[in-house]
Amino acid sequence: MKKIMLNRRQILALGMSGAFTMALAACDGGAGGGNGGGDENVDVTVTVWGPQEDQSDENGKWLQTQCEAFAAAHPEWNITFEYGVCSEGDAKTNIGTDPSVGADVYMFANDQIPDLLKAGGIAELGGSTLDAIQASNSETTVNTVTYDGSVYGVPFTGNTWFMFYDKSVFSDDDVKSLDAMLEKGKVAFPLDNSWYIASFYVANGCTLFGADGSDAEAGFDFSGDKAVQVTDYLVDLVANPNFANGDVGTQADAKAFFSGTWDYQKAVDAYGDNLGIVAPPSITINGELKQMRSFAGSKAIGVNPVTALYQEHPEVAVALAAHLGGTDAQQAHYDLRNIIPTDTSITVDDALAQAQMDTMAFASIVQPLQADMGNYWTPAESMGRELVAGTVTHANAAEKTEEMNTSMNTSAVQ
């Protein structure tokens, strides 16, 4: 196998541009290929970071097992693995402090991509690796690891919210429409939480940084008739006696509420054997059904472009990341820890997993990875609070909606 020797500046360039794919093409076997037919095996040491839970005996040592399976599948590389504990949420700190001494391959939360890029600690993915990511994941999931048009991680699980409900109250058809549900039982929704309220506005065509969240110059478009129609809908929603702000924890008589995997036990406690779990429903605006869309993120496998391994053998690091986020590894993650996969070829056997996968596939948008996203949260929360308090009415809906839109598009720093 041909070695690729790169200096630090070249390494950073590979991580930030399409040159990465060219570097992989220079290897006889590509990102996951063989040793070129007869070359001596290459000795490499690979440092991998992941959460403690993925390395524990009680969870089947998922990380170690998958790395060993990867090594067995690549006899052209004599691999020594070194493991470190780092949660997905701590990646930007532990990698970003000094990427040159960080892991070669690590797990991270997708909203950390901008910070990891600033630190030079994450590589762009291309070639067959990118093809596999796009082929095995929904467009929304791929977009969670896309920044400025480039992909920076192999996603392995999603992060979003959906709906828990009581099947003794709502039928399979009822749960497709929020308005149909409100005719039969009490529904709780955290309207004063800005992570949730956007789902109504996005359903009717409002956008955050363009159609896919990638256009920083587009800003927020919660303006005009499309947004006012939603505010009017929400005024009526709050006035409905079968609506309550919150969840089943704050509204004990609620027969449906909206949250994510973290509140699964709360839903079990509330609805027992009658628990149903599905993607968010549609709402009816001006006689048309509009699909509610929650914010979505993901956890992914990243590659560090400034380590010694990447300097000489980037193909090893990239291939390992692709394996850890691949179909077999995701299946094992699901079997061992109920880590819900993003790979659409995997068949899940429980409603919780299916609801999250469905939501990622057709009932969500990517939470934008834009610096100005911080301008969204407070105005959206204020709108929700005012709606709940009754200070937003049909009479002032247009004015209040435009105030929200203006505030979102006004930087807090003048």
N, C-alpha and C positions, 0 to 999 in steps of 0.2 A: 504494500500500500504506500502510495506517495504521501510523505509528510508535508504539512503546510506550516511554514514558519512565519509568524506574523509579529510585528512589533505592537506596542500598546495602542498607538494611534490607529493602526490598521484594524486591530481587534474591535475598537470602539466603532469604527466605520462599518465593520461587518454587522455589528449589533444594530446599527441604526439605518442600514440601507439594504437594497436588494443585492449588494455584493456578497451577502451571506450565502445566498443560493449558488452563486458562482463558485464560492470556496468549496461548497459541498460537491459541486459537479467535478471539481479537480481531483476528488478522491476516486480511485478506481471503482470502488464499490458503492459510492454514494453514501447517503446518510445511514443506510442500514445494510450496505452491501457486504460482500465478502472481502477476502484479503488479496484479491487480484490474481489468485491462482498460483500458489506456490511460494509467496512471500513468507518470511518468518512472522510468527505471531507477534503482535505488538503488546508490550506490557504497559498498562495504564492504571493509575489510581484515581478513583472517582469519589468525590465527597458529595454526599446526598443529605439534604436536610428535610425533615418532615415532623409533624406533630408527634408527641409521645404516644398518643393513642394508636397511631399506625405502626408503632414499633414494639408494642407491649405483647407479652405472651398471651394474655386473655383475649386479644384481638387478632391472634394468629400471625403476629409479626408481618403484617401486610407488606410494609416497605421492604424489609429484608428478603421476604419470599419473592416479591416481584423483581427485585434487583438480581437475585440468584437465577431466576428464570430467564431474565434478560441475558445474563452472562452465559448461561447454557445455550441460548439461541445464537450466540455470537462467539464461536470458538476461535475466530480470527483475532479476538482481543483477549488477552490475559488480564482480567480485571480484578483489582483489589478495591473493595468498597470501604469507605469510612463514613459513618453515620453521625449526624448531629441532630439535636432536638430544636426545632423552630416551628412554631405554629404559623399557619397561613397569615394570620393577622400581624405577626411580628416580622415578616419577611423584609418589608421596606426599611425597617430599622436595622436589622441584623445584616442584611446584604448592603444596604445603603451606606452604612458607616464606613466601610472599606471593602468594596467588592473584590479587590485583589486577594483577600484572605477569606472570602466567603465560599459558600458551597458552589460546586459546579452545576448542580441541578437542585432545585428547591421548589416547594409548594407555596403559593401565594394567593391572596385575594385580589380579584381583578381591578378593584378601584385603586390599587397601589401602582399600576403601570406607569402613570406620569412621574411619580416619585422615583421609581426604579430606573426609569429612563434618564432622569436628571442625574442620578448617581452613576450612570453607565453600567448598571448591574443586570440588565436584561437584554437578551438578543432577539432580533427579529427572526421569525421562522419563515421558511420558504420551501420551494421544491415539493418533493413527494410528501414531506411532513405537513405542509400547508394543505395539499390536496386531500390528505387523509382527514385532517381536522374539518375541512369544509364538507367532506362526504359523509361524515359520521355524526355531525351536529346540526341542530337547527340554525337558521340564519341569525336568530336572536342570540343564541349561545356563542356563535362565532363572533358576533359584534361585541360581545362582552370582553373579548380579548383583542379587539382591534382598536388601534389608536393612530390617528392621522393616516389611515389607509393601510397600515401594516399590522400583522398579527404577532403577538408577543407571548403567547403561552398556549399550552395544550389543556383545554378545559376538561375537568373531570366531574364536577358537580355544580348544580345551579343554586342560586339564592334568590328567592322571590316569595310572594304571598299568594294565597288562594282562598277557597271558601270551605269551612266546616259547617255541617248542617245536620239536622235531625230528620232522618228518613221517614219517621212516622208522621211527620208534618208535611214535608215537601216531596213530591214525586220526581222522577228522573226528568220529566219535561219541565216541571216547575223551576228547577234549579238552573235552567238555561236562561231564565229571564228574572231579573231582580224585581221587576214590576209585578210579575205573576206571583212571586214569593210573598210580596207585601200584602197580597190579598188573602193569604192563608195563615201567616204567623209573623212573629216579631223577628226582625233582622237587625243585628247590631253591626255598625261599621264605624271605624275611628275617623270620622270626617275631619276632626281637628288635628289630625296627624298628616303632615305634608308628604310623607312617604306614600300615603294611600290616596289622598284626595286627587292627585294628578290623574288617576285612572279614569275618572269621569270626563275630564277635559280632553285627554288624549283620545278617548273613545270617539269624540266628535270632531277630531281633526286638529286639535291644538298640538303644537310641537315644542320640543326643547332642542335647540341647536340643529334645526333642520329635520328632515324626515327620519334620519337614522341616528341623530345625536352627534354627528361628526363635524358639523359646520359651526365653528366657533363664532363666525361673523353673523350667523342667523339669529343668535340669541333666543329669547323665548317668544313664542307667538301664542299668547292667551288673549287675543284681541278679536274684536269684531263679533258678528252675529254667532259664529260657531261657539265662541266662549260664553257669550251672554245666554245662549240657549241652555248651556250646561248649568250656569248659575241659576237660571230660572227653574231648571229641573231639580236642582238641589234645594231650593227654597221649598218646593212642594214635597220633596223627600223628607225634609226635617219636620214638616207639618203633618206627615202621615203618622197616625197613632201606632202603626206597626213598625216604625223605625225608631232606633235608639242609637245614640252616639256611644261608641266604646266596643267592648267585646263581651263574651259570656262571663268573663271575670267581674266586670263592672255592671253588667246587665244580666242578672241570673236567669231571667225568663226569656232571654233571646234563644230562638230556635235555629239561628244561623249566625256565624260571625266570620271575620276575615283575618287571617294570620298565616304563619308559615310553619315549617317543621318543628320549630322550637316550642310551639303551643299544642303539639299533638296530644300530650297527656291531659292538658286542660280540656280538650275536645272529647277525649275518651271519658273523662270524669263527668262531663256534662251530658253526653248523649249515649254512652254505653254501646250496646249492641246495635243501636239505631244510627250510629255515626256514619255519615257520608262525607266524602271529600272530593271536591271537583275544582276545576279552573274557575276563575271569576265569571259571573254571568254577563249577559247583555243588558243594556238599558234601552228604553224606548224614548227617542227624542224626535218630535215632529212626526210621529207615526212610523219611524224607522228604527230597526234594531241596530244598536251600536255596541260593539264588543268592548267591555271594560279591559284595560291593560295595566297590569301592575309593573312596577319597576323591577328589573332583573339584573342580577350580577352572577358571578361564578367564582369558583376556586380553580386554579390551574397549576400546571407544571411549567416552571421557567428555567431558562438556561442562562448562566452567567458568562458573559463574553470576555471577561478580563482575568480568567484563571489560567494557570499553567496548562491544564488539560485542554482548554479551548484553543490556546495558542498552537498546540501541536496536533490535536485530534478533535476538532469541533464536531466531527461526525459521530463520535462516541457519545458526547453529551447530548446532542440533538436526538440521536436514536433512543437513548435512555428516556429522555423526556417524553418522546412519542410513545414509548412502551408503557410508562407509568400512567399516561393518560389514555391508553388504548383500550380496546374492547375487553380483552381478557382481564386486565388490571381493574377496570371499572366494575366488571362483573364480580370479581373477588372482593372489591371494596364494598359493594352492595351486600354480598353474602355475609361478610364478616362484621361490618359495622353499620349496615343500612345507609351507607353513603349513596344517595340517590344519583344515578348516572345521568350524564348528558348525552351519551351515545344512543342515538335513536334506534340502533339495531338490537339493543338489549331489551328483553321482555321482562317487565317487573311484575311482581305478583301481589302487590298491595296497593290500596287506593291512595295512600299518602304519596308514594313514589309516582304513581300515574298522574296524580293531580299536579305535582310539581313539574313533571316532564311535559304535560299538556300545556301548562301555563307558559313554560319557557318556549314552547313551539308556536302557540297561536294567541296567547292572551297576555302578552307582556311587551315592554320595550326596554331597551338597555338604559340603565341609569347612566346618563352621559358622564364621560371622563373629562369634562371641561373645567378649566379653572374658575369660570364664572358660574358654575353650577351652584356655588355657595349663595348666590343671589336669589335662588329660587325658594329656599326653605322657609324663611320668615314670612314673606308675603303670602305664600300658599297656606301656611299654618294660620295666619291672621284671617284669611278668608274662611277657613273651616271654623274657626272659633266664632266668628261673627255670624256665620250661617246657623250654628248651633244655638247661639244666643238670641237669634231672631232679629238682629240688626241689619241683616241683608234681606231685602224684600223684593217683590217683583217691581215695585216702583223705583228702587234705586239699583237694581241688578246691573244695568249697563254701566252706571257710574262706578260701582264697586269693582266690577270686573276690570274696567279700564285702569282703575287705581292699582289693582293687583299687577296687571301686565306692566304698567309703568315702573312700579317698584322692582319687579323682577329684572327689568332691563336697565336699571340704574345702579351703578356700582356704589357700594357702601363707602368707598374711598373716593372723595372728590379731588 
